[in-house]
Amino acid sequence: MDETGEGQSWTFLVERYWPGIDEVQLRAALPRLEAAGLAMTSEGHPVEHLGSLLMSADQVVFSLVRAGSEATVREANARAGLPIDRIAPVVTYGFGASPMPDIGGALR
């Protein structure tokens, strides 16, 4: 997904295999991603860290990031010094958004 218009953005899932990661380390690292996002936004390349999930037993962190392109997400993570194994565009459901509509009683 490339930047194709001003103001367009997508949500990306950033997968990180991160040996030894724990909650303390992740809480210390995420402000760097948020700071990189703020800096890039002020430079005209909006980036927003929406949240992260830690699976410490598997040494994996998944982060949701909203940005105009995969390259922008990659740059923000590089500035923050965070590992990246994969970046993929995703469609999210829930995560604080309005609940999905009940279509004929199928979703409960």
C-alpha positions as CSV (number, residue, x, y, z in Angstrom):
1,M,0.0,0.0,0.0
2,D,1.5,3.2,-1.1
3,E,0.5,6.8,-0.2
4,T,-2.0,7.6,-2.8
5,G,-3.7,10.7,-1.5
6,E,-3.3,13.3,1.2
7,G,-4.7,12.2,4.5
8,Q,-5.2,8.5,3.5
9,S,-4.0,6.0,6.1
10,W,-4.3,2.3,6.8
11,T,-3.8,0.1,9.8
12,F,-0.8,-2.2,9.9
13,L,0.1,-5.1,12.1
14,V,3.8,-5.1,13.0
15,E,5.0,-8.6,14.1
16,R,8.1,-8.7,16.3
17,Y,9.9,-11.8,17.4
18,W,11.7,-10.4,20.4
19,P,13.8,-12.9,22.4
20,G,13.7,-12.1,26.2
21,I,11.0,-9.4,25.9
22,D,8.9,-8.9,29.0
23,E,6.3,-6.4,30.2
24,V,8.8,-4.1,31.8
25,Q,11.0,-3.9,28.7
26,L,8.0,-3.4,26.4
27,R,6.6,-0.6,28.6
28,A,10.0,1.1,28.4
29,A,10.3,0.6,24.6
30,L,6.8,1.7,23.4
31,P,7.3,5.4,24.3
32,R,10.1,5.5,21.7
33,L,7.6,4.4,19.1
34,E,5.1,7.0,20.2
35,A,7.8,9.7,20.1
36,A,8.9,8.6,16.6
37,G,5.3,8.7,15.5
38,L,4.9,12.3,16.9
39,A,8.1,13.4,15.2
40,M,7.1,11.9,11.9
41,T,3.6,13.4,12.1
42,S,5.1,16.8,12.7
43,E,7.2,16.2,9.6
44,G,4.1,15.6,7.5
45,H,4.0,11.8,7.7
46,P,1.3,10.8,10.2
47,V,2.0,7.7,12.3
48,E,0.0,6.6,15.3
49,H,0.7,3.6,17.5
50,L,-2.8,2.2,18.3
51,G,-1.6,-0.4,20.8
52,S,0.5,-3.5,21.3
53,L,0.0,-7.1,22.4
54,L,2.7,-9.0,24.3
55,M,2.9,-12.8,24.2
56,S,5.9,-13.2,26.5
57,A,5.8,-17.0,26.5
58,D,6.3,-16.9,22.7
59,Q,8.7,-13.9,22.8
60,V,6.4,-12.0,20.4
61,V,5.0,-8.5,20.3
62,F,2.2,-7.5,17.9
63,S,1.7,-3.7,17.4
64,L,-1.1,-2.0,15.5
65,V,0.1,1.2,13.8
66,R,-1.9,3.6,11.6
67,A,0.0,5.3,8.8
68,G,-0.1,6.2,5.2
69,S,2.2,3.4,4.0
70,E,4.2,0.4,5.1
71,A,7.4,2.4,4.5
72,T,6.2,5.0,7.0
73,V,5.6,2.3,9.6
74,R,9.0,0.8,9.0
75,E,10.7,4.2,9.4
76,A,8.9,4.9,12.7
77,N,10.0,1.6,14.1
78,A,13.6,2.1,12.9
79,R,13.7,5.5,14.5
80,A,12.4,3.9,17.7
81,G,15.0,1.1,17.5
82,L,12.4,-1.6,17.6
83,P,12.7,-5.0,15.9
84,I,10.4,-5.8,12.9
85,D,9.9,-9.2,11.4
86,R,6.8,-8.5,9.3
87,I,4.4,-5.6,8.5
88,A,1.0,-6.4,7.0
89,P,-2.0,-4.2,6.3
90,V,-5.0,-5.3,8.4
91,V,-8.7,-4.6,8.9
92,T,-9.6,-4.3,12.6
93,Y,-12.9,-5.0,14.4
94,G,-13.5,-3.9,17.9
95,F,-10.5,-2.4,19.6
96,G,-12.5,0.4,21.1
97,A,-14.4,1.1,18.0
98,S,-18.2,0.9,17.7
99,P,-19.4,-2.7,18.0
100,M,-20.1,-4.5,14.8
101,P,-23.8,-4.4,13.8
102,D,-26.1,-7.3,14.5
103,I,-26.9,-8.7,11.1
104,G,-30.0,-10.9,11.4
105,G,-29.0,-12.1,14.9
106,A,-25.9,-13.8,13.4
107,L,-23.4,-11.8,15.5
108,R,-23.9,-12.2,19.2
